[in-house]
Amino acid sequence: MITLRLDQKLETEIQTTSTMLGLSKSELIRISVAEYIKKQKKPNAWELGENLFGQYASGQNDLSVNRKALLRDKIKAKQNR
């Protein structure tokens, strides 16, 4: 259980809104707090794995641009063995 102090203006707004919606003040506050928590920023995939990305880097920063040439060179090197 939580006890909370509100200024008079906010308490009046809560009373008015709860009456309009047909809810108790407690239920309105519970719903409001739950919605507020849902809307809080949750980390995206990048933020969750940021410390892992690039950890095992090849040192080549042009892999996506020169992928065909790099693959061709690897195949040629393997054939020349």
mmCIF file of the N, C-alpha and C atoms, coordinates in Angstrom:
data_MODEL
# 
_entry.id   MODEL 
# 
loop_
_atom_site.group_PDB 
_atom_site.id 
_atom_site.type_symbol 
_atom_site.label_atom_id 
_atom_site.label_alt_id 
_atom_site.label_comp_id 
_atom_site.label_asym_id 
_atom_site.label_entity_id 
_atom_site.label_seq_id 
_atom_site.pdbx_PDB_ins_code 
_atom_site.Cartn_x 
_atom_site.Cartn_y 
_atom_site.Cartn_z 
_atom_site.occupancy 
_atom_site.B_iso_or_equiv 
_atom_site.pdbx_formal_charge 
_atom_site.auth_seq_id 
_atom_site.auth_comp_id 
_atom_site.auth_asym_id 
_atom_site.auth_atom_id 
_atom_site.pdbx_PDB_model_num 
ATOM 1   N N  . MET A 1 1  ? 0.850   -1.177  0.000   1.00 0.00 ? 1  MET A N  1 
ATOM 2   C CA . MET A 1 1  ? 0.000   0.000   0.000   1.00 0.00 ? 1  MET A CA 1 
ATOM 3   C C  . MET A 1 1  ? 0.892   1.236   0.000   1.00 0.00 ? 1  MET A C  1 
ATOM 4   N N  . ILE A 1 2  ? 0.491   2.230   -0.732  1.00 0.00 ? 2  ILE A N  1 
ATOM 5   C CA . ILE A 1 2  ? 1.233   3.480   -0.835  1.00 0.00 ? 2  ILE A CA 1 
ATOM 6   C C  . ILE A 1 2  ? 0.328   4.623   -0.395  1.00 0.00 ? 2  ILE A C  1 
ATOM 7   N N  . THR A 1 3  ? 0.881   5.493   0.401   1.00 0.00 ? 3  THR A N  1 
ATOM 8   C CA . THR A 1 3  ? 0.184   6.718   0.759   1.00 0.00 ? 3  THR A CA 1 
ATOM 9   C C  . THR A 1 3  ? 0.852   7.839   -0.002  1.00 0.00 ? 3  THR A C  1 
ATOM 10  N N  . LEU A 1 4  ? 0.040   8.745   -0.534  1.00 0.00 ? 4  LEU A N  1 
ATOM 11  C CA . LEU A 1 4  ? 0.631   9.791   -1.341  1.00 0.00 ? 4  LEU A CA 1 
ATOM 12  C C  . LEU A 1 4  ? -0.099  11.093  -1.104  1.00 0.00 ? 4  LEU A C  1 
ATOM 13  N N  . ARG A 1 5  ? 0.671   12.169  -1.129  1.00 0.00 ? 5  ARG A N  1 
ATOM 14  C CA . ARG A 1 5  ? 0.097   13.503  -0.911  1.00 0.00 ? 5  ARG A CA 1 
ATOM 15  C C  . ARG A 1 5  ? 0.015   14.224  -2.248  1.00 0.00 ? 5  ARG A C  1 
ATOM 16  N N  . LEU A 1 6  ? -1.133  14.824  -2.492  1.00 0.00 ? 6  LEU A N  1 
ATOM 17  C CA . LEU A 1 6  ? -1.355  15.548  -3.737  1.00 0.00 ? 6  LEU A CA 1 
ATOM 18  C C  . LEU A 1 6  ? -1.745  16.979  -3.429  1.00 0.00 ? 6  LEU A C  1 
ATOM 19  N N  . ASP A 1 7  ? -1.401  17.874  -4.349  1.00 0.00 ? 7  ASP A N  1 
ATOM 20  C CA . ASP A 1 7  ? -1.868  19.246  -4.139  1.00 0.00 ? 7  ASP A CA 1 
ATOM 21  C C  . ASP A 1 7  ? -3.365  19.291  -4.454  1.00 0.00 ? 7  ASP A C  1 
ATOM 22  N N  . GLN A 1 8  ? -4.020  20.316  -3.980  1.00 0.00 ? 8  GLN A N  1 
ATOM 23  C CA . GLN A 1 8  ? -5.481  20.410  -4.076  1.00 0.00 ? 8  GLN A CA 1 
ATOM 24  C C  . GLN A 1 8  ? -5.956  20.385  -5.524  1.00 0.00 ? 8  GLN A C  1 
ATOM 25  N N  . LYS A 1 9  ? -5.246  21.061  -6.424  1.00 0.00 ? 9  LYS A N  1 
ATOM 26  C CA . LYS A 1 9  ? -5.656  21.120  -7.821  1.00 0.00 ? 9  LYS A CA 1 
ATOM 27  C C  . LYS A 1 9  ? -5.648  19.718  -8.451  1.00 0.00 ? 9  LYS A C  1 
ATOM 28  N N  . LEU A 1 10 ? -4.574  18.966  -8.235  1.00 0.00 ? 10 LEU A N  1 
ATOM 29  C CA . LEU A 1 10 ? -4.483  17.623  -8.804  1.00 0.00 ? 10 LEU A CA 1 
ATOM 30  C C  . LEU A 1 10 ? -5.535  16.705  -8.198  1.00 0.00 ? 10 LEU A C  1 
ATOM 31  N N  . GLU A 1 11 ? -5.747  16.812  -6.919  1.00 0.00 ? 11 GLU A N  1 
ATOM 32  C CA . GLU A 1 11 ? -6.766  15.983  -6.261  1.00 0.00 ? 11 GLU A CA 1 
ATOM 33  C C  . GLU A 1 11 ? -8.155  16.279  -6.826  1.00 0.00 ? 11 GLU A C  1 
ATOM 34  N N  . THR A 1 12 ? -8.435  17.545  -7.095  1.00 0.00 ? 12 THR A N  1 
ATOM 35  C CA . THR A 1 12 ? -9.725  17.927  -7.692  1.00 0.00 ? 12 THR A CA 1 
ATOM 36  C C  . THR A 1 12 ? -9.846  17.355  -9.096  1.00 0.00 ? 12 THR A C  1 
ATOM 37  N N  . GLU A 1 13 ? -8.778  17.423  -9.880  1.00 0.00 ? 13 GLU A N  1 
ATOM 38  C CA . GLU A 1 13 ? -8.790  16.869  -11.235 1.00 0.00 ? 13 GLU A CA 1 
ATOM 39  C C  . GLU A 1 13 ? -9.009  15.353  -11.211 1.00 0.00 ? 13 GLU A C  1 
ATOM 40  N N  . ILE A 1 14 ? -8.370  14.691  -10.267 1.00 0.00 ? 14 ILE A N  1 
ATOM 41  C CA . ILE A 1 14 ? -8.548  13.240  -10.140 1.00 0.00 ? 14 ILE A CA 1 
ATOM 42  C C  . ILE A 1 14 ? -9.994  12.921  -9.775  1.00 0.00 ? 14 ILE A C  1 
ATOM 43  N N  . GLN A 1 15 ? -10.560 13.664  -8.840  1.00 0.00 ? 15 GLN A N  1 
ATOM 44  C CA . GLN A 1 15 ? -11.951 13.448  -8.430  1.00 0.00 ? 15 GLN A CA 1 
ATOM 45  C C  . GLN A 1 15 ? -12.899 13.658  -9.606  1.00 0.00 ? 15 GLN A C  1 
ATOM 46  N N  . THR A 1 16 ? -12.698 14.758  -10.345 1.00 0.00 ? 16 THR A N  1 
ATOM 47  C CA . THR A 1 16 ? -13.556 15.071  -11.491 1.00 0.00 ? 16 THR A CA 1 
ATOM 48  C C  . THR A 1 16 ? -13.456 13.982  -12.558 1.00 0.00 ? 16 THR A C  1 
ATOM 49  N N  . THR A 1 17 ? -12.230 13.594  -12.877 1.00 0.00 ? 17 THR A N  1 
ATOM 50  C CA . THR A 1 17 ? -12.007 12.582  -13.924 1.00 0.00 ? 17 THR A CA 1 
ATOM 51  C C  . THR A 1 17 ? -12.557 11.227  -13.513 1.00 0.00 ? 17 THR A C  1 
ATOM 52  N N  . SER A 1 18 ? -12.326 10.835  -12.273 1.00 0.00 ? 18 SER A N  1 
ATOM 53  C CA . SER A 1 18 ? -12.829 9.537   -11.817 1.00 0.00 ? 18 SER A CA 1 
ATOM 54  C C  . SER A 1 18 ? -14.356 9.492   -11.833 1.00 0.00 ? 18 SER A C  1 
ATOM 55  N N  . THR A 1 19 ? -14.984 10.586  -11.480 1.00 0.00 ? 19 THR A N  1 
ATOM 56  C CA . THR A 1 19 ? -16.454 10.662  -11.513 1.00 0.00 ? 19 THR A CA 1 
ATOM 57  C C  . THR A 1 19 ? -16.944 10.562  -12.955 1.00 0.00 ? 19 THR A C  1 
ATOM 58  N N  . MET A 1 20 ? -16.260 11.297  -13.870 1.00 0.00 ? 20 MET A N  1 
ATOM 59  C CA . MET A 1 20 ? -16.628 11.279  -15.278 1.00 0.00 ? 20 MET A CA 1 
ATOM 60  C C  . MET A 1 20 ? -16.522 9.874   -15.873 1.00 0.00 ? 20 MET A C  1 
ATOM 61  N N  . LEU A 1 21 ? -15.494 9.138   -15.479 1.00 0.00 ? 21 LEU A N  1 
ATOM 62  C CA . LEU A 1 21 ? -15.246 7.809   -16.023 1.00 0.00 ? 21 LEU A CA 1 
ATOM 63  C C  . LEU A 1 21 ? -15.959 6.699   -15.261 1.00 0.00 ? 21 LEU A C  1 
ATOM 64  N N  . GLY A 1 22 ? -16.541 7.048   -14.135 1.00 0.00 ? 22 GLY A N  1 
ATOM 65  C CA . GLY A 1 22 ? -17.233 6.039   -13.327 1.00 0.00 ? 22 GLY A CA 1 
ATOM 66  C C  . GLY A 1 22 ? -16.266 5.099   -12.617 1.00 0.00 ? 22 GLY A C  1 
ATOM 67  N N  . LEU A 1 23 ? -15.104 5.620   -12.254 1.00 0.00 ? 23 LEU A N  1 
ATOM 68  C CA . LEU A 1 23 ? -14.088 4.829   -11.546 1.00 0.00 ? 23 LEU A CA 1 
ATOM 69  C C  . LEU A 1 23 ? -13.851 5.418   -10.168 1.00 0.00 ? 23 LEU A C  1 
ATOM 70  N N  . SER A 1 24 ? -13.324 4.601   -9.289  1.00 0.00 ? 24 SER A N  1 
ATOM 71  C CA . SER A 1 24 ? -12.903 5.155   -8.006  1.00 0.00 ? 24 SER A CA 1 
ATOM 72  C C  . SER A 1 24 ? -11.592 5.906   -8.236  1.00 0.00 ? 24 SER A C  1 
ATOM 73  N N  . LYS A 1 25 ? -11.263 6.797   -7.324  1.00 0.00 ? 25 LYS A N  1 
ATOM 74  C CA . LYS A 1 25 ? -9.999  7.535   -7.452  1.00 0.00 ? 25 LYS A CA 1 
ATOM 75  C C  . LYS A 1 25 ? -8.822  6.563   -7.439  1.00 0.00 ? 25 LYS A C  1 
ATOM 76  N N  . SER A 1 26 ? -8.884  5.553   -6.588  1.00 0.00 ? 26 SER A N  1 
ATOM 77  C CA . SER A 1 26 ? -7.799  4.573   -6.507  1.00 0.00 ? 26 SER A CA 1 
ATOM 78  C C  . SER A 1 26 ? -7.620  3.834   -7.824  1.00 0.00 ? 26 SER A C  1 
ATOM 79  N N  . GLU A 1 27 ? -8.732  3.430   -8.428  1.00 0.00 ? 27 GLU A N  1 
ATOM 80  C CA . GLU A 1 27 ? -8.654  2.704   -9.698  1.00 0.00 ? 27 GLU A CA 1 
ATOM 81  C C  . GLU A 1 27 ? -8.086  3.595   -10.803 1.00 0.00 ? 27 GLU A C  1 
ATOM 82  N N  . LEU A 1 28 ? -8.504  4.854   -10.848 1.00 0.00 ? 28 LEU A N  1 
ATOM 83  C CA . LEU A 1 28 ? -7.974  5.790   -11.835 1.00 0.00 ? 28 LEU A CA 1 
ATOM 84  C C  . LEU A 1 28 ? -6.466  5.967   -11.659 1.00 0.00 ? 28 LEU A C  1 
ATOM 85  N N  . ILE A 1 29 ? -6.022  6.100   -10.422 1.00 0.00 ? 29 ILE A N  1 
ATOM 86  C CA . ILE A 1 29 ? -4.596  6.271   -10.154 1.00 0.00 ? 29 ILE A CA 1 
ATOM 87  C C  . ILE A 1 29 ? -3.827  5.004   -10.525 1.00 0.00 ? 29 ILE A C  1 
ATOM 88  N N  . ARG A 1 30 ? -4.376  3.824   -10.204 1.00 0.00 ? 30 ARG A N  1 
ATOM 89  C CA . ARG A 1 30 ? -3.715  2.564   -10.574 1.00 0.00 ? 30 ARG A CA 1 
ATOM 90  C C  . ARG A 1 30 ? -3.553  2.458   -12.084 1.00 0.00 ? 30 ARG A C  1 
ATOM 91  N N  . ILE A 1 31 ? -4.622  2.750   -12.819 1.00 0.00 ? 31 ILE A N  1 
ATOM 92  C CA . ILE A 1 31 ? -4.580  2.689   -14.286 1.00 0.00 ? 31 ILE A CA 1 
ATOM 93  C C  . ILE A 1 31 ? -3.566  3.695   -14.824 1.00 0.00 ? 31 ILE A C  1 
ATOM 94  N N  . SER A 1 32 ? -3.588  4.894   -14.278 1.00 0.00 ? 32 SER A N  1 
ATOM 95  C CA . SER A 1 32 ? -2.684  5.943   -14.748 1.00 0.00 ? 32 SER A CA 1 
ATOM 96  C C  . SER A 1 32 ? -1.222  5.581   -14.513 1.00 0.00 ? 32 SER A C  1 
ATOM 97  N N  . VAL A 1 33 ? -0.920  5.054   -13.348 1.00 0.00 ? 33 VAL A N  1 
ATOM 98  C CA . VAL A 1 33 ? 0.462   4.670   -13.038 1.00 0.00 ? 33 VAL A CA 1 
ATOM 99  C C  . VAL A 1 33 ? 0.898   3.509   -13.932 1.00 0.00 ? 33 VAL A C  1 
ATOM 100 N N  . ALA A 1 34 ? 0.035   2.544   -14.153 1.00 0.00 ? 34 ALA A N  1 
ATOM 101 C CA . ALA A 1 34 ? 0.363   1.404   -15.016 1.00 0.00 ? 34 ALA A CA 1 
ATOM 102 C C  . ALA A 1 34 ? 0.646   1.878   -16.444 1.00 0.00 ? 34 ALA A C  1 
ATOM 103 N N  . GLU A 1 35 ? -0.168  2.773   -16.965 1.00 0.00 ? 35 GLU A N  1 
ATOM 104 C CA . GLU A 1 35 ? 0.044   3.314   -18.311 1.00 0.00 ? 35 GLU A CA 1 
ATOM 105 C C  . GLU A 1 35 ? 1.346   4.110   -18.385 1.00 0.00 ? 35 GLU A C  1 
ATOM 106 N N  . TYR A 1 36 ? 1.630   4.874   -17.372 1.00 0.00 ? 36 TYR A N  1 
ATOM 107 C CA . TYR A 1 36 ? 2.872   5.661   -17.337 1.00 0.00 ? 36 TYR A CA 1 
ATOM 108 C C  . TYR A 1 36 ? 4.091   4.732   -17.382 1.00 0.00 ? 36 TYR A C  1 
ATOM 109 N N  . ILE A 1 37 ? 4.044   3.671   -16.611 1.00 0.00 ? 37 ILE A N  1 
ATOM 110 C CA . ILE A 1 37 ? 5.164   2.723   -16.580 1.00 0.00 ? 37 ILE A CA 1 
ATOM 111 C C  . ILE A 1 37 ? 5.335   2.046   -17.943 1.00 0.00 ? 37 ILE A C  1 
ATOM 112 N N  . LYS A 1 38 ? 4.234   1.692   -18.606 1.00 0.00 ? 38 LYS A N  1 
ATOM 113 C CA . LYS A 1 38 ? 4.303   1.064   -19.934 1.00 0.00 ? 38 LYS A CA 1 
ATOM 114 C C  . LYS A 1 38 ? 4.971   1.973   -20.958 1.00 0.00 ? 38 LYS A C  1 
ATOM 115 N N  . LYS A 1 39 ? 4.734   3.268   -20.820 1.00 0.00 ? 39 LYS A N  1 
ATOM 116 C CA . LYS A 1 39 ? 5.240   4.222   -21.804 1.00 0.00 ? 39 LYS A CA 1 
ATOM 117 C C  . LYS A 1 39 ? 6.703   4.600   -21.581 1.00 0.00 ? 39 LYS A C  1 
ATOM 118 N N  . GLN A 1 40 ? 7.270   4.179   -20.476 1.00 0.00 ? 40 GLN A N  1 
ATOM 119 C CA . GLN A 1 40 ? 8.672   4.515   -20.215 1.00 0.00 ? 40 GLN A CA 1 
ATOM 120 C C  . GLN A 1 40 ? 9.553   3.877   -21.267 1.00 0.00 ? 40 GLN A C  1 
ATOM 121 N N  . LYS A 1 41 ? 10.635  4.546   -21.585 1.00 0.00 ? 41 LYS A N  1 
ATOM 122 C CA . LYS A 1 41 ? 11.534  4.081   -22.636 1.00 0.00 ? 41 LYS A CA 1 
ATOM 123 C C  . LYS A 1 41 ? 12.158  2.749   -22.252 1.00 0.00 ? 41 LYS A C  1 
ATOM 124 N N  . LYS A 1 42 ? 11.984  1.789   -23.136 1.00 0.00 ? 42 LYS A N  1 
ATOM 125 C CA . LYS A 1 42 ? 12.623  0.494   -22.965 1.00 0.00 ? 42 LYS A CA 1 
ATOM 126 C C  . LYS A 1 42 ? 13.779  0.432   -23.943 1.00 0.00 ? 42 LYS A C  1 
ATOM 127 N N  . PRO A 1 43 ? 14.882  -0.173  -23.567 1.00 0.00 ? 43 PRO A N  1 
ATOM 128 C CA . PRO A 1 43 ? 16.031  -0.205  -24.473 1.00 0.00 ? 43 PRO A CA 1 
ATOM 129 C C  . PRO A 1 43 ? 15.716  -1.006  -25.740 1.00 0.00 ? 43 PRO A C  1 
ATOM 130 N N  . ASN A 1 44 ? 16.217  -0.496  -26.873 1.00 0.00 ? 44 ASN A N  1 
ATOM 131 C CA . ASN A 1 44 ? 16.040  -1.223  -28.125 1.00 0.00 ? 44 ASN A CA 1 
ATOM 132 C C  . ASN A 1 44 ? 17.164  -2.253  -28.278 1.00 0.00 ? 44 ASN A C  1 
ATOM 133 N N  . ALA A 1 45 ? 17.135  -3.008  -29.364 1.00 0.00 ? 45 ALA A N  1 
ATOM 134 C CA . ALA A 1 45 ? 18.115  -4.079  -29.571 1.00 0.00 ? 45 ALA A CA 1 
ATOM 135 C C  . ALA A 1 45 ? 19.538  -3.539  -29.581 1.00 0.00 ? 45 ALA A C  1 
ATOM 136 N N  . TRP A 1 46 ? 19.743  -2.393  -30.201 1.00 0.00 ? 46 TRP A N  1 
ATOM 137 C CA . TRP A 1 46 ? 21.089  -1.820  -30.252 1.00 0.00 ? 46 TRP A CA 1 
ATOM 138 C C  . TRP A 1 46 ? 21.588  -1.487  -28.843 1.00 0.00 ? 46 TRP A C  1 
ATOM 139 N N  . GLU A 1 47 ? 20.763  -0.848  -28.060 1.00 0.00 ? 47 GLU A N  1 
ATOM 140 C CA . GLU A 1 47 ? 21.169  -0.470  -26.702 1.00 0.00 ? 47 GLU A CA 1 
ATOM 141 C C  . GLU A 1 47 ? 21.456  -1.694  -25.838 1.00 0.00 ? 47 GLU A C  1 
ATOM 142 N N  . LEU A 1 48 ? 20.693  -2.762  -26.018 1.00 0.00 ? 48 LEU A N  1 
ATOM 143 C CA . LEU A 1 48 ? 20.918  -3.971  -25.231 1.00 0.00 ? 48 LEU A CA 1 
ATOM 144 C C  . LEU A 1 48 ? 22.238  -4.649  -25.573 1.00 0.00 ? 48 LEU A C  1 
ATOM 145 N N  . GLY A 1 49 ? 22.626  -4.630  -26.848 1.00 0.00 ? 49 GLY A N  1 
ATOM 146 C CA . GLY A 1 49 ? 23.835  -5.341  -27.260 1.00 0.00 ? 49 GLY A CA 1 
ATOM 147 C C  . GLY A 1 49 ? 25.004  -4.440  -27.607 1.00 0.00 ? 49 GLY A C  1 
ATOM 148 N N  . GLU A 1 50 ? 24.883  -3.167  -27.294 1.00 0.00 ? 50 GLU A N  1 
ATOM 149 C CA . GLU A 1 50 ? 25.897  -2.186  -27.699 1.00 0.00 ? 50 GLU A CA 1 
ATOM 150 C C  . GLU A 1 50 ? 27.311  -2.585  -27.270 1.00 0.00 ? 50 GLU A C  1 
ATOM 151 N N  . ASN A 1 51 ? 27.457  -3.124  -26.081 1.00 0.00 ? 51 ASN A N  1 
ATOM 152 C CA . ASN A 1 51 ? 28.789  -3.488  -25.607 1.00 0.00 ? 51 ASN A CA 1 
ATOM 153 C C  . ASN A 1 51 ? 29.313  -4.756  -26.274 1.00 0.00 ? 51 ASN A C  1 
ATOM 154 N N  . LEU A 1 52 ? 28.473  -5.471  -27.009 1.00 0.00 ? 52 LEU A N  1 
ATOM 155 C CA . LEU A 1 52 ? 28.891  -6.695  -27.697 1.00 0.00 ? 52 LEU A CA 1 
ATOM 156 C C  . LEU A 1 52 ? 29.233  -6.460  -29.163 1.00 0.00 ? 52 LEU A C  1 
ATOM 157 N N  . PHE A 1 53 ? 28.593  -5.487  -29.791 1.00 0.00 ? 53 PHE A N  1 
ATOM 158 C CA . PHE A 1 53 ? 28.793  -5.244  -31.217 1.00 0.00 ? 53 PHE A CA 1 
ATOM 159 C C  . PHE A 1 53 ? 30.211  -4.762  -31.474 1.00 0.00 ? 53 PHE A C  1 
ATOM 160 N N  . GLY A 1 54 ? 30.851  -5.383  -32.452 1.00 0.00 ? 54 GLY A N  1 
ATOM 161 C CA . GLY A 1 54 ? 32.205  -4.995  -32.816 1.00 0.00 ? 54 GLY A CA 1 
ATOM 162 C C  . GLY A 1 54 ? 33.269  -5.592  -31.925 1.00 0.00 ? 54 GLY A C  1 
ATOM 163 N N  . GLN A 1 55 ? 32.879  -6.365  -30.956 1.00 0.00 ? 55 GLN A N  1 
ATOM 164 C CA . GLN A 1 55 ? 33.831  -6.947  -30.013 1.00 0.00 ? 55 GLN A CA 1 
ATOM 165 C C  . GLN A 1 55 ? 34.774  -7.910  -30.725 1.00 0.00 ? 55 GLN A C  1 
ATOM 166 N N  . TYR A 1 56 ? 34.289  -8.575  -31.733 1.00 0.00 ? 56 TYR A N  1 
ATOM 167 C CA . TYR A 1 56 ? 35.095  -9.531  -32.484 1.00 0.00 ? 56 TYR A CA 1 
ATOM 168 C C  . TYR A 1 56 ? 35.300  -9.027  -33.908 1.00 0.00 ? 56 TYR A C  1 
ATOM 169 N N  . ALA A 1 57 ? 35.639  -7.779  -34.045 1.00 0.00 ? 57 ALA A N  1 
ATOM 170 C CA . ALA A 1 57 ? 35.781  -7.144  -35.354 1.00 0.00 ? 57 ALA A CA 1 
ATOM 171 C C  . ALA A 1 57 ? 36.959  -7.723  -36.130 1.00 0.00 ? 57 ALA A C  1 
ATOM 172 N N  . SER A 1 58 ? 36.830  -7.719  -37.443 1.00 0.00 ? 58 SER A N  1 
ATOM 173 C CA . SER A 1 58 ? 37.876  -8.245  -38.314 1.00 0.00 ? 58 SER A CA 1 
ATOM 174 C C  . SER A 1 58 ? 38.951  -7.210  -38.576 1.00 0.00 ? 58 SER A C  1 
ATOM 175 N N  . GLY A 1 59 ? 38.649  -5.960  -38.259 1.00 0.00 ? 59 GLY A N  1 
ATOM 176 C CA . GLY A 1 59 ? 39.596  -4.894  -38.560 1.00 0.00 ? 59 GLY A CA 1 
ATOM 177 C C  . GLY A 1 59 ? 39.382  -4.320  -39.949 1.00 0.00 ? 59 GLY A C  1 
ATOM 178 N N  . GLN A 1 60 ? 38.524  -4.948  -40.733 1.00 0.00 ? 60 GLN A N  1 
ATOM 179 C CA . GLN A 1 60 ? 38.203  -4.451  -42.070 1.00 0.00 ? 60 GLN A CA 1 
ATOM 180 C C  . GLN A 1 60 ? 36.874  -3.723  -42.001 1.00 0.00 ? 60 GLN A C  1 
ATOM 181 N N  . ASN A 1 61 ? 36.885  -2.440  -42.304 1.00 0.00 ? 61 ASN A N  1 
ATOM 182 C CA . ASN A 1 61 ? 35.647  -1.669  -42.179 1.00 0.00 ? 61 ASN A CA 1 
ATOM 183 C C  . ASN A 1 61 ? 34.914  -1.538  -43.504 1.00 0.00 ? 61 ASN A C  1 
ATOM 184 N N  . ASP A 1 62 ? 35.339  -2.281  -44.547 1.00 0.00 ? 62 ASP A N  1 
ATOM 185 C CA . ASP A 1 62 ? 34.694  -2.183  -45.846 1.00 0.00 ? 62 ASP A CA 1 
ATOM 186 C C  . ASP A 1 62 ? 34.093  -3.514  -46.302 1.00 0.00 ? 62 ASP A C  1 
ATOM 187 N N  . LEU A 1 63 ? 33.806  -4.389  -45.379 1.00 0.00 ? 63 LEU A N  1 
ATOM 188 C CA . LEU A 1 63 ? 33.312  -5.726  -45.742 1.00 0.00 ? 63 LEU A CA 1 
ATOM 189 C C  . LEU A 1 63 ? 32.008  -5.682  -46.532 1.00 0.00 ? 63 LEU A C  1 
ATOM 190 N N  . SER A 1 64 ? 31.101  -4.824  -46.167 1.00 0.00 ? 64 SER A N  1 
ATOM 191 C CA . SER A 1 64 ? 29.812  -4.794  -46.863 1.00 0.00 ? 64 SER A CA 1 
ATOM 192 C C  . SER A 1 64 ? 29.934  -4.160  -48.246 1.00 0.00 ? 64 SER A C  1 
ATOM 193 N N  . VAL A 1 65 ? 30.884  -3.271  -48.417 1.00 0.00 ? 65 VAL A N  1 
ATOM 194 C CA . VAL A 1 65 ? 31.054  -2.587  -49.702 1.00 0.00 ? 65 VAL A CA 1 
ATOM 195 C C  . VAL A 1 65 ? 31.821  -3.467  -50.690 1.00 0.00 ? 65 VAL A C  1 
ATOM 196 N N  . ASN A 1 66 ? 32.883  -4.119  -50.217 1.00 0.00 ? 66 ASN A N  1 
ATOM 197 C CA . ASN A 1 66 ? 33.763  -4.894  -51.099 1.00 0.00 ? 66 ASN A CA 1 
ATOM 198 C C  . ASN A 1 66 ? 33.603  -6.397  -50.925 1.00 0.00 ? 66 ASN A C  1 
ATOM 199 N N  . ARG A 1 67 ? 32.432  -6.828  -50.539 1.00 0.00 ? 67 ARG A N  1 
ATOM 200 C CA . ARG A 1 67 ? 32.243  -8.242  -50.231 1.00 0.00 ? 67 ARG A CA 1 
ATOM 201 C C  . ARG A 1 67 ? 32.525  -9.154  -51.417 1.00 0.00 ? 67 ARG A C  1 
ATOM 202 N N  . LYS A 1 68 ? 32.125  -8.744  -52.616 1.00 0.00 ? 68 LYS A N  1 
ATOM 203 C CA . LYS A 1 68 ? 32.332  -9.591  -53.787 1.00 0.00 ? 68 LYS A CA 1 
ATOM 204 C C  . LYS A 1 68 ? 33.823  -9.735  -54.099 1.00 0.00 ? 68 LYS A C  1 
ATOM 205 N N  . ALA A 1 69 ? 34.544  -8.641  -54.083 1.00 0.00 ? 69 ALA A N  1 
ATOM 206 C CA . ALA A 1 69 ? 35.984  -8.688  -54.371 1.00 0.00 ? 69 ALA A CA 1 
ATOM 207 C C  . ALA A 1 69 ? 36.724  -9.490  -53.306 1.00 0.00 ? 69 ALA A C  1 
ATOM 208 N N  . LEU A 1 70 ? 36.355  -9.305  -52.051 1.00 0.00 ? 70 LEU A N  1 
ATOM 209 C CA . LEU A 1 70 ? 37.005  -10.045 -50.964 1.00 0.00 ? 70 LEU A CA 1 
ATOM 210 C C  . LEU A 1 70 ? 36.745  -11.544 -51.087 1.00 0.00 ? 70 LEU A C  1 
ATOM 211 N N  . LEU A 1 71 ? 35.514  -11.912 -51.422 1.00 0.00 ? 71 LEU A N  1 
ATOM 212 C CA . LEU A 1 71 ? 35.172  -13.311 -51.597 1.00 0.00 ? 71 LEU A CA 1 
ATOM 213 C C  . LEU A 1 71 ? 35.922  -13.908 -52.796 1.00 0.00 ? 71 LEU A C  1 
ATOM 214 N N  . ARG A 1 72 ? 35.974  -13.153 -53.894 1.00 0.00 ? 72 ARG A N  1 
ATOM 215 C CA . ARG A 1 72 ? 36.698  -13.597 -55.074 1.00 0.00 ? 72 ARG A CA 1 
ATOM 216 C C  . ARG A 1 72 ? 38.173  -13.847 -54.744 1.00 0.00 ? 72 ARG A C  1 
ATOM 217 N N  . ASP A 1 73 ? 38.776  -12.933 -54.000 1.00 0.00 ? 73 ASP A N  1 
ATOM 218 C CA . ASP A 1 73 ? 40.185  -13.071 -53.612 1.00 0.00 ? 73 ASP A CA 1 
ATOM 219 C C  . ASP A 1 73 ? 40.390  -14.305 -52.735 1.00 0.00 ? 73 ASP A C  1 
ATOM 220 N N  . LYS A 1 74 ? 39.493  -14.564 -51.838 1.00 0.00 ? 74 LYS A N  1 
ATOM 221 C CA . LYS A 1 74 ? 39.612  -15.741 -50.955 1.00 0.00 ? 74 LYS A CA 1 
ATOM 222 C C  . LYS A 1 74 ? 39.504  -17.030 -51.765 1.00 0.00 ? 74 LYS A C  1 
ATOM 223 N N  . ILE A 1 75 ? 38.562  -17.049 -52.712 1.00 0.00 ? 75 ILE A N  1 
ATOM 224 C CA . ILE A 1 75 ? 38.399  -18.253 -53.549 1.00 0.00 ? 75 ILE A CA 1 
ATOM 225 C C  . ILE A 1 75 ? 39.647  -18.472 -54.391 1.00 0.00 ? 75 ILE A C  1 
ATOM 226 N N  . LYS A 1 76 ? 40.184  -17.419 -54.997 1.00 0.00 ? 76 LYS A N  1 
ATOM 227 C CA . LYS A 1 76 ? 41.400  -17.535 -55.805 1.00 0.00 ? 76 LYS A CA 1 
ATOM 228 C C  . LYS A 1 76 ? 42.574  -18.020 -54.953 1.00 0.00 ? 76 LYS A C  1 
ATOM 229 N N  . ALA A 1 77 ? 42.707  -17.481 -53.748 1.00 0.00 ? 77 ALA A N  1 
ATOM 230 C CA . ALA A 1 77 ? 43.804  -17.894 -52.858 1.00 0.00 ? 77 ALA A CA 1 
ATOM 231 C C  . ALA A 1 77 ? 43.674  -19.359 -52.476 1.00 0.00 ? 77 ALA A C  1 
ATOM 232 N N  . LYS A 1 78 ? 42.459  -19.819 -52.275 1.00 0.00 ? 78 LYS A N  1 
ATOM 233 C CA . LYS A 1 78 ? 42.235  -21.221 -51.916 1.00 0.00 ? 78 LYS A CA 1 
ATOM 234 C C  . LYS A 1 78 ? 42.544  -22.127 -53.110 1.00 0.00 ? 78 LYS A C  1 
ATOM 235 N N  . GLN A 1 79 ? 42.213  -21.714 -54.312 1.00 0.00 ? 79 GLN A N  1 
ATOM 236 C CA . GLN A 1 79 ? 42.476  -22.507 -55.510 1.00 0.00 ? 79 GLN A CA 1 
ATOM 237 C C  . GLN A 1 79 ? 43.967  -22.573 -55.839 1.00 0.00 ? 79 GLN A C  1 
ATOM 238 N N  . ASN A 1 80 ? 44.700  -21.532 -55.487 1.00 0.00 ? 80 ASN A N  1 
ATOM 239 C CA . ASN A 1 80 ? 46.144  -21.473 -55.791 1.00 0.00 ? 80 ASN A CA 1 
ATOM 240 C C  . ASN A 1 80 ? 46.994  -22.229 -54.780 1.00 0.00 ? 80 ASN A C  1 
ATOM 241 N N  . ARG A 1 81 ? 46.425  -22.795 -53.761 1.00 0.00 ? 81 ARG A N  1 
ATOM 242 C CA . ARG A 1 81 ? 47.196  -23.531 -52.760 1.00 0.00 ? 81 ARG A CA 1 
ATOM 243 C C  . ARG A 1 81 ? 47.794  -24.747 -53.304 1.00 0.00 ? 81 ARG A C  1 
# 
